[in-house]
């Protein structure tokens, strides 16, 4: 049976087929959607083929247009089936066999019947069918204009008659008329008559009417409207609060312009501004911020809200004055009087003082920064009118005693993204940010620092550029954010224009300092700024007052686009720019060397303070390295390299450090070798097998003994991680011999710690424990080294089944790290302690530690620890009966790992998710995830996936496949893997009737069981329980 097709064209376009909404994305191409629309609007739902081509593809030649039409019909056939339009005998017809309805057709029929009857119920029912103007997304399409005008006219006629037929709803009906046609004269007049006895509503309605007349028609109020107002004023003359709409304040010339765009976000700033205006102690509120940050739009919203409050503190009105066009502060009194509707006399300033004196008025002054005399004039006006309040916007503070500044920063990321989408829909009505572009949009909003003007200008390109192209253009050239618009202030036609206006206001010394500061990236210290720019605090404060430099908690920052503009100015002085860059490089690379020395302090508090200072300086440290390379400062690079590695290691910046050192082709041989070494050492710390290649390349170069020791230990660590343990032990032996020759505690610590790590990778846990105990006893260990060694020893003790001892070591490590304030390593220890508790089935106790570790990791942006913690929390949710929650957390973790390049944890998460699906008997999904995990970067993870596939095959009764996967996997590389393998071998042997193999597998099972953590031990015990009944006497613990 064919499905019924309903087409909605009022309010927005939508299709419903057989009672199910057709997803908007099913018909992606605009012209294809337009084909359905033009057919639906035609009375016969049919048009000649050539007429359709002329309407939709007039820019093409007839043959190309016909091809487009055929492609459109074919695409609709795939989406709508036999309900799609068809072409027959030269006519394109929309005639679904199951039937067709169009909401506009229904409305037209109902409206004509209601107008003929003039009955209120029918009129109201017909009006309800008009759910919005016709196809707003096609507002400028020629084929829609005639239909839209006819439907709007019909709707307005229905409402006009409904006002008379149902007077009790007249006000709401008239407002519906104005919603469609804001300039509808009769509706305005009817509302004014309706509100004659309600002064507050009459005033609001009259102000709206005047505003629309001026903005839409360029006309003054009609004589009839004035007569209604005069009558209302006369009737209220004897009341305690006589109405005076024509005498003062905003009256016949309401000066608040209509907001040009919706206000997105900013509620916190709006409320803060309103609180200031309601505070009797505040006479002057200045919204201050860089150009393009939305000060005008925010001030306009604040002014409207202040004016429309029932208890408004400004009963004499709100006056809005845009000072952008003024060239001198002497023009301000004239501008204010004009906004108030007053004829300007010979002495405007004295006249204005007389007008405002004794009146509770809010004077909103927009864009004062370019008028040097504006602050003095504002001060005189406030003194002359004690009940006056001023709301000002400016890129610089007015610096008056009465001033209360409110900083207007960029929108936060989520509000900026929402504003982008809102602005984009003004360009393309059906625009939606593609899901795959969400990360790019976030990056774009960050790059634009949430500047509403910049975001709006970027959104204006959505018809011409993808978000990826937009990002590339914005990073390359400010001019992409230069798009004049007829309804936008010329001073805001683009970011370059805004910045040029601010630049023109600076003095020569301020320009020089700002150019010097453009060598910084991100936030930087006042001390660094003074060292590089050779300036004092007064100059920095002046730039902050002008909103060109942001100052917060003793640190400075240039808006990214301001920096881009100022760098262009600095490039006109290449010698000076090189000098500033050299000063920047020397300051920050010297800072790194100083910090690296202070990180060796045995004082826990001093160590904590140093670590806390690191993250804020890493961006500029890397920029300093780049400047030094560009300036060929080889000696400085050689000297600073170990320190730059050290601060990145302690500051969680190793990924960025590796990227910094990736390109070393033009460096001198010794420096290139050392860069390869430190790159390899960093990659080893990050768990990457590429470390081996880097360190091998470095080992052939000119390295010191200490550097060679660091290289060999890191190479051993990396080899152990990727399953090449025996080769790693040879590197360990070399490192041990060299450490004995060097005879320093740190060399011994490094070699022994690496030996323990490699032994752990080889599952020689008892030997590794002995080595780590020797490390713990070494003298001169830093507090962090003591804590991390205890944590490592706890991990391997736990893997041997001694969970109480493991918890004791972890507890001591956590105490040390908490005393240091080392939240980074403390997160890892909390994670390990939580996992140790999980290993013995103490899930509730582990959850508190894991949740705290997750919170700290999330707050500090430690994505690797966050991913590992969420992996452990997945297990807690699953064993606690919250399987779906575990899966949701797993999906989130996979996305996190993919975004941060953490392949190992990402693949392990897939394996854990497959286990949850297996527990829910969702075999297909479990299999899909396990196959995805087969490309894991380590042999242990690959074996995990293979054993998982074997278990899945056994659960499905595919025993041959299960045996094949077990054979592929090989012997278990960890106790948990070994236990799962022995479990499956026993089950398969029992089903095959091989008693000897089952007995051997069960013996191996019992040997592995004490070493296996929960929940795997319990799961495997449950699986083999049926096989253990005959052996209960031999294995009572397992039988239970």
MILONU-75856 format. One record per residue (C-alpha): residue in three letters; x, y, z. Coordinates in steps of 0.25 Angstrom, whole numbers, plus 5000, padded with zeros to 4 digits. Layout:
N
ALAXYZ ...
! end
This chain:
1040
UNK500050005000 UNK500650144996 UNK500950245007 UNK500250375009 UNK501150495007 UNK500950625015 UNK501750755011 UNK501950865021 UNK502351005015 UNK501751095026 UNK502851135036 UNK503851035030 UNK503950925020 UNK503750785025 UNK503250655019 UNK502450545025 UNK502350405018 UNK501350305024 UNK501350375037 UNK502850375039 UNK503650505037 UNK504650495026 UNK506050535032 UNK506450675026 UNK507750625022 UNK507050525013 UNK506850635003 UNK508150705004 UNK508250794991 UNK507450924991 UNK506950914977 UNK506350774979 UNK505650824991 UNK505150944983 UNK504550854973 UNK503650794983 UNK503250934988 UNK502850984975 UNK502050864971 UNK501350864985 UNK501051014984 UNK500451004970 UNK498850984970 UNK498950864961 UNK500350814967 UNK500850804953 UNK501750884944 UNK502250874930 UNK503650824930 UNK504250944923 UNK503551034933 UNK504150954945 UNK505550974938 UNK505351124936 UNK504951134951 UNK506051054957 UNK507251044947 UNK507051174938 UNK508551194939 UNK508851064931 UNK508651034917 UNK507350954914 UNK508050824913 UNK508850844926 UNK507550884933 UNK506850764928 UNK507950674933 UNK507950744947 UNK506450714947 UNK506550574944 UNK507650554955 UNK506750624964 UNK505550534961 UNK506450414962 UNK506950454976 UNK505550484981 UNK505050344976 UNK506150284985 UNK505650364997 UNK504150364995 UNK503950244987 UNK502650244979 UNK502250374986 UNK503350454978 UNK502950544967 UNK502950484953 UNK503150534939 UNK502250484928 UNK501850544915 UNK502650674918 UNK501950704931 UNK502550684945 UNK501450644955 UNK501450624970 UNK500350524971 UNK500650414981 UNK499750294980 UNK499550294995 UNK499050434995 UNK499650574997 UNK499350695006 UNK500050825007 UNK499850915019 UNK499751045011 UNK498550985003 UNK497850945016 UNK498051085021 UNK497551155009 UNK496251065008 UNK495951085023 UNK496251235023 UNK495351255011 UNK494251175018 UNK494451255031 UNK494351395024 UNK493051355017 UNK492451305030 UNK493051415039 UNK492951325051 UNK493951335062 UNK494251185064 UNK494451165049 UNK495351295048 UNK496151245060 UNK496351105055 UNK496751165041 UNK497751255048 UNK498351145056 UNK498651065043 UNK499651185039 UNK500851135046 UNK501851235040 UNK502151315028 UNK502351235015 UNK503751165014 UNK504551275021 UNK505851205016 UNK505351235002 UNK505051385005 UNK505851434993 UNK505451334982 UNK504551394971 UNK503651274970 UNK503251284985 UNK502951434986 UNK501551434980 UNK501051314988 UNK501651375001 UNK500951514998 UNK499651444996 UNK499651355008 UNK500151475017 UNK498951555012 UNK497951445014 UNK498451425028 UNK498451575032 UNK496951585026 UNK496551465035 UNK497251535047 UNK496551665044 UNK495151595044 UNK495551515057 UNK495851645064 UNK494351685062 UNK493751545064 UNK494451515077 UNK494851645084 UNK495251575097 UNK496551525090 UNK496751655081 UNK498051695088 UNK498751555085 UNK498151555071 UNK498651695068 UNK500051655073 UNK499951535063 UNK499751635052 UNK500951715056 UNK501851595057 UNK501551575042 UNK501551715038 UNK502251805048 UNK501751935040 UNK500251895040 UNK499652035043 UNK498251985046 UNK498851885056 UNK499651995063 UNK498552095064 UNK497551985069 UNK498551945080 UNK498752095084 UNK497252105085 UNK497151975093 UNK498252035103 UNK497752175105 UNK497352145120 UNK498652065123 UNK499752165122 UNK500952075123 UNK500451985112 UNK500052105104 UNK501452165105 UNK502152035101 UNK501252015089 UNK501452165085 UNK502952155086 UNK502852025078 UNK502052095067 UNK502952215066 UNK504152125065 UNK503552045054 UNK503052165046 UNK504452225046 UNK505252105044 UNK504352035034 UNK503652155027 UNK504452275030 UNK503252345035 UNK502752415047 UNK501452365055 UNK500152395048 UNK499152495052 UNK498252395056 UNK499252325066 UNK499652465071 UNK498152495074 UNK498052365082 UNK499252395090 UNK498752545093 UNK497352485097 UNK498052395107 UNK498952505113 UNK497752595115 UNK496952485122 UNK498152455131 UNK498452605134 UNK497752595148 UNK498352465152 UNK499552455162 UNK500452405151 UNK500052485138 UNK500452425125 UNK501352515117 UNK501852435104 UNK502052565096 UNK502652655106 UNK503952595111 UNK504952475111 UNK504752385099 UNK503352425096 UNK503052445082 UNK504452415078 UNK504852285085 UNK506352275083 UNK506552125086 UNK506852055073 UNK506251915070 UNK507351815073 UNK507851765059 UNK508151625064 UNK507751535075 UNK508651545087 UNK509351405089 UNK509951375103 UNK510351495111 UNK509251475122 UNK510351485133 UNK510851625127 UNK509451675125 UNK509051645140 UNK510351705145 UNK510051835137 UNK508651845142 UNK509051825156 UNK510051945154 UNK508952025148 UNK508051995160 UNK509052035170 UNK508852175175 UNK510352185177 UNK510652165162 UNK510552285153 UNK511352245141 UNK511452105136 UNK512552075125 UNK512451955116 UNK513951945112 UNK514551845103 UNK515251825089 UNK514551865077 UNK513651755071 UNK513451695085 UNK511951735085 UNK511951855094 UNK510851925086 UNK509951805085 UNK510051775100 UNK509851925104 UNK508551925095 UNK508051805102 UNK508351855116 UNK507651995112 UNK506351925107 UNK506251835119 UNK506451955128 UNK505452035120 UNK504351925120 UNK504451885135 UNK503151915142 UNK503951975153 UNK504852045144 UNK505852145151 UNK505752225139 UNK504252275138 UNK504752395130 UNK505252305119 UNK506452245113 UNK507252325102 UNK508152255092 UNK509252335085 UNK510252275076 UNK511552355076 UNK512252285066 UNK511952395055 UNK512352505064 UNK513752565061 UNK513852655074 UNK513252645088 UNK512552785086 UNK511552705076 UNK511052615088 UNK510052715094 UNK509452735080 UNK509352585078 UNK508652565091 UNK507652675089 UNK507352615075 UNK507152475080 UNK506152535090 UNK505352605079 UNK505752745083 UNK506052865074 UNK507452905077 UNK507753045082 UNK508953135082 UNK509553075094 UNK509352925093 UNK510152885106 UNK509352985115 UNK508052945108 UNK508352795111 UNK508652825125 UNK507352895127 UNK506552775120 UNK507252665129 UNK507252735142 UNK506252675152 UNK505952565143 UNK506252415145 UNK506752385131 UNK507752275126 UNK508652335115 UNK509352225107 UNK510552275100 UNK511152175090 UNK512552185084 UNK513352295092 UNK514752245091 UNK515152335079 UNK514652465086 UNK515752515095 UNK514852615102 UNK513752525104 UNK514152485119 UNK514152635123 UNK512752655116 UNK512152535123 UNK512652585136 UNK512052725134 UNK510752665130 UNK510652575142 UNK510952695151 UNK509852775144 UNK508852665145 UNK508952595159 UNK507852495156 UNK508452455142 UNK509152325140 UNK510052295128 UNK510252165121 UNK511552175112 UNK512252085103 UNK513752105099 UNK514952035096 UNK515652105107 UNK515352145121 UNK514852285123 UNK515652295136 UNK514552375144 UNK514352355159 UNK512952325157 UNK513252215147 UNK512852065149 UNK513551985138 UNK513051855133 UNK513951775124 UNK513351715112 UNK514151595107 UNK513851505096 UNK512751395096 UNK513051265103 UNK513251155093 UNK511851095094 UNK511251225092 UNK512151265081 UNK511851135074 UNK510351165076 UNK510451305071 UNK511251255058 UNK510151165055 UNK509051275057 UNK509851375048 UNK510051265038 UNK508551245036 UNK508451395033 UNK509251355020 UNK508751215018 UNK507451185025 UNK507551035026 UNK509051035031 UNK509450935041 UNK510850915046 UNK511250775041 UNK511550675053 UNK512850655047 UNK513150795048 UNK512850825062 UNK514350815066 UNK514750915055 UNK513651015059 UNK514151005074 UNK515551035068 UNK515051145060 UNK514351205072 UNK515651195080 UNK516451265069 UNK515451375068 UNK515451385084 UNK513951385084 UNK513851525077 UNK512451535073 UNK512851625061 UNK513951525056 UNK512951405058 UNK511851475050 UNK512851515039 UNK513351375038 UNK511951315038 UNK511651405026 UNK512551315018 UNK511751185020 UNK511151185006 UNK512551195000 UNK513451125009 UNK513551005018 UNK513951015033 UNK515250955029 UNK515551055018 UNK515051165028 UNK516051125038 UNK517151125028 UNK516751265023 UNK516651325037 UNK517951275041 UNK518651325029 UNK517951465026 UNK517151565034 UNK516451615021 UNK515551495021 UNK514851565033 UNK514551685025 UNK513151685019 UNK512451825019 UNK510951815020 UNK509851935018 UNK509251915032 UNK510651905039 UNK511452025045 UNK512552055035 UNK513552055046 UNK513151905048 UNK513151865034 UNK514351765038 UNK515351735048 UNK516451805041 UNK515651935040 UNK515351915055 UNK516851895059 UNK517252015050 UNK516352105058 UNK516952055071 UNK518352065065 UNK518052215061 UNK517752255075 UNK519152205081 UNK520352295083 UNK521752255077 UNK522252195089 UNK521052105092 UNK521052055077 UNK522552015079 UNK522251945092 UNK521051875086 UNK521851825074 UNK522951775083 UNK521851695091 UNK521351635078 UNK522551535079 UNK521851465091 UNK520851355089 UNK519651335098 UNK519851385113 UNK521151445118 UNK521651505130 UNK521851655133 UNK523351625136 UNK523451565122 UNK522751675115 UNK523651785122 UNK524951705118 UNK524551685104 UNK523851825101 UNK524751905111 UNK523551975116 UNK522952005130 UNK521651965136 UNK520952095133 UNK521052075118 UNK520551935120 UNK519351985128 UNK519052085118 UNK518951985107 UNK518051895116 UNK517152025118 UNK517052035103 UNK516651885103 UNK517751845094 UNK518451765104 UNK517651675114 UNK518251675128 UNK517751575138 UNK518451525151 UNK519751585148 UNK519851525134 UNK519651585120 UNK519051545107 UNK518751595093 UNK517551555086 UNK517951455075 UNK517451545064 UNK518051675070 UNK519351605071 UNK519251565056 UNK518951705052 UNK520051765061 UNK521051665055 UNK520751715041 UNK521151855047 UNK522351805053 UNK522851735040 UNK523051875035 UNK524251885044 UNK524951755042 UNK526251795050 UNK525351835062 UNK524551705061 UNK525751625061 UNK526251695073 UNK524951665080 UNK524951525076 UNK526451505081 UNK526051565095 UNK524851475096 UNK525651355093 UNK526751385103 UNK525751425114 UNK524951295113 UNK526051195110 UNK526851255122 UNK525551235130 UNK525551095126 UNK526951065130 UNK526651135144 UNK525451055146 UNK526150925142 UNK527150955154 UNK526050985164 UNK525250855160 UNK526450775167 UNK526050835181 UNK525850735192 UNK524850835198 UNK523450785195 UNK522850925196 UNK523850985187 UNK523750875177 UNK522150895177 UNK522251045175 UNK523251025163 UNK522350915157 UNK521151005158 UNK521851115150 UNK522151025138 UNK520951015130 UNK520751165128 UNK522051175121 UNK522151055112 UNK521551125100 UNK522551235100 UNK523651145103 UNK523351075090 UNK523251205083 UNK524551245089 UNK525251115083 UNK524651145069 UNK525151295070 UNK526551245074 UNK526551145062 UNK526151255052 UNK527151345058 UNK528251235057 UNK528551245072 UNK529251105073 UNK529951125086 UNK528651165093 UNK527951045087 UNK529050955091 UNK529051005105 UNK527551015107 UNK527150875101 UNK527150795114 UNK526450895122 UNK525350915111 UNK525150765111 UNK525150765127 UNK524050875128 UNK523150805117 UNK523350675124 UNK522850725138 UNK521850825131 UNK521050715123 UNK521550765110 UNK522350655104 UNK521450635092 UNK521750785088 UNK523150765091 UNK523350645082 UNK522650735071 UNK523550845073 UNK524750755071 UNK524250685059 UNK524850765049 UNK526450775051 UNK526950755037 UNK527650895036 UNK528350885050 UNK529850865053 UNK530150715054 UNK530350715069 UNK529050785072 UNK528250705062 UNK528750575070 UNK528350635083 UNK527050675078 UNK526750535073 UNK527150485086 UNK526250565094 UNK525150545084 UNK525350395086 UNK525350405101 UNK524050485101 UNK523450385091 UNK523850265100 UNK523150335112 UNK521850355104 UNK521950205100 UNK522250215086 UNK523150115078 UNK523650225069 UNK524650255081 UNK525550135077 UNK525850195063 UNK526050335069 UNK527050285080 UNK527750195070 UNK528050315061 UNK528450405073 UNK529450285078 UNK530250305066 UNK530550445069 UNK531350525079 UNK530650505092 UNK531150525106 UNK531150395115 UNK529950445123 UNK529150475110 UNK529550335105 UNK529050275118 UNK527750345117 UNK527650295102 UNK527950145106 UNK526950145117 UNK525850205109 UNK526150115098 UNK526049995107 UNK524750045113 UNK524150065099 UNK524649925094 UNK523949865107 UNK522649925104 UNK522649875089 UNK522949735094 UNK524449725090 UNK524849695105 UNK526149615103 UNK526649725094 UNK526249825104 UNK527049755115 UNK528349765106 UNK528149915107 UNK527849905122 UNK529249835124 UNK529949945116 UNK529250055124 UNK529549985137 UNK531049975134 UNK531050125130 UNK530350165142 UNK531450095151 UNK532550165143 UNK531750305145 UNK531550265160 UNK530450365163 UNK529150345170 UNK528350395158 UNK529050305148 UNK528850185157 UNK527350225159 UNK527150235144 UNK527850095141 UNK527150015152 UNK525750075150 UNK525850045135 UNK526349905139 UNK525049885148 UNK524149935137 UNK524749835126 UNK524649725136 UNK523149755139 UNK522949755124 UNK523549615123 UNK522649575135 UNK523849545144 UNK523149615155 UNK523849565167 UNK525249605161 UNK524649745158 UNK524149765172 UNK525549735177 UNK526149835168 UNK525049945172 UNK525349915186 UNK526749955183 UNK526350085176 UNK525450125188 UNK526750115197 UNK527550205188 UNK528050335195 UNK527750465189 UNK526450425182 UNK525550545180 UNK524150535186 UNK523550515172 UNK524450395169 UNK524150335183 UNK522750345181 UNK522750295166 UNK523650175170 UNK522750135181 UNK521550145172 UNK522250055162 UNK522649955173 UNK521149955177 UNK520749925163 UNK521549795162 UNK521249755176 UNK519849765173 UNK520049685160 UNK520649575169 UNK519349565177 UNK519849635189 UNK518849745189 UNK518949795204 UNK520449825202 UNK520149895189 UNK519149985195 UNK520150015206 UNK521250065196 UNK520150135188 UNK519750205201 UNK521150255204 UNK521350305190 UNK520050385190 UNK520350445203 UNK521750495197 UNK521050545185 UNK519950615192 UNK520950685201 UNK521650735188 UNK520450785182 UNK520750695170 UNK519350665165 UNK519850615152 UNK520550495158 UNK519550485169 UNK518450455159 UNK519250345154 UNK519450285168 UNK518050305171 UNK517750225158 UNK518650115162 UNK518150105176 UNK516750105171 UNK517049995161 UNK517749915172 UNK516549925180 UNK515749875168 UNK516649765166 UNK516249705180 UNK514749735177 UNK514649855186 UNK513849935176 UNK513150035185 UNK514450075191 UNK515150085178 UNK514050175172 UNK514350295181 UNK515850295177 UNK515550275162 UNK514450385162 UNK515450485169 UNK516550445159 UNK515550475148 UNK515150605153 UNK516650655155 UNK517050595141 UNK515850665135 UNK516150805142 UNK517550805138 UNK517450755124 UNK518250625127 UNK517650545115 UNK518450415117 UNK518150395132 UNK516650435129 UNK516550325119 UNK517150225128 UNK516250265139 UNK515050255131 UNK515450115126 UNK515450075141 UNK514150145144 UNK513550065132 UNK513849935140 UNK513249995153 UNK511950035145 UNK511849895139 UNK512049805151 UNK511049905158 UNK509949865148 UNK510049995140 UNK510449935127 UNK509850045118 UNK510550155126 UNK511850075124 UNK511650075109 UNK511350225109 UNK512650255117 UNK513350155107 UNK512950235095 UNK513350365101 UNK514650305104 UNK514950255090 UNK514650395085 UNK515550455095 UNK516650355092 UNK516550375077 UNK516550525078 UNK517850525087 UNK518550415079 UNK518550315091 UNK518350195082 UNK518650085093 UNK517650135103 UNK516650155092 UNK516750015087 UNK516749955101 UNK515450035103 UNK514849965091 UNK515249825097 UNK514549865110 UNK513349915103 UNK513249775095 UNK513249705109 UNK512049785113 UNK511349755100 UNK511749605102 UNK511149615116 UNK509849675110 UNK509849555099 UNK510049665088 UNK510949585080 UNK511049655067 UNK511449785074 UNK512449715082 UNK513049655070 UNK513149785062 UNK513849855074 UNK514849745075 UNK515249745060 UNK515449895062 UNK516349865073 UNK517249775065 UNK518049895060 UNK518549925074 UNK519949975076 UNK520449865086 UNK520549715085 UNK519749705099 UNK518649785093 UNK518549705080 UNK518549575088 UNK517449635097 UNK516549655085 UNK516949515079 UNK516549445092 UNK515249525093 UNK514949475079 UNK515249335083 UNK514249355095 UNK513249415086 UNK513349295076 UNK513149195088 UNK511949265093 UNK511349255079 UNK511649105078 UNK512749125067 UNK513749045074 UNK514649025062 UNK514749185061 UNK515049185076 UNK516149095075 UNK516749165062 UNK516749305070 UNK517449235082 UNK518449185073 UNK518649315067 UNK518749385080 UNK519849295086 UNK520249275101 UNK519649385110 UNK520549505112 UNK519849545125 UNK519249465136 UNK517849515132 UNK518049475118 UNK518749335122 UNK517549315131 UNK516549345120 UNK517249255111 UNK517349135120 UNK515849155123 UNK515449145109 UNK516449025106 UNK515748955118 UNK514348985112 UNK514748945098 UNK515348815103 UNK514148775111 UNK513248795100 UNK514148715091 UNK514248605101 UNK515748615103 UNK515948585118 UNK517448595118 UNK517448735112 UNK516348785121 UNK517148735133 UNK518448805128 UNK517648935125 UNK516948935139 UNK518348915145 UNK518849035138 UNK517549115141 UNK517849085156 UNK519249135155 UNK518849265148 UNK517649295157 UNK518349355169 UNK519149455160 UNK517849505153 UNK517149625157 UNK515649645158 UNK514749645151 UNK515449545142 UNK515649445153 UNK514149435157 UNK513749435142 UNK514649315139 UNK514349245152 UNK512849255148 UNK513149195134 UNK513849075139 UNK513049045151 UNK512248935144 UNK513548865141 UNK514048875155 UNK513048785162 UNK513848655161 UNK515148735166 UNK514448805177 UNK515248725187 UNK516548765180 UNK516148915178 UNK515148955189 UNK515449105187 UNK515149105172 UNK513949015174 UNK513349115183 
! end
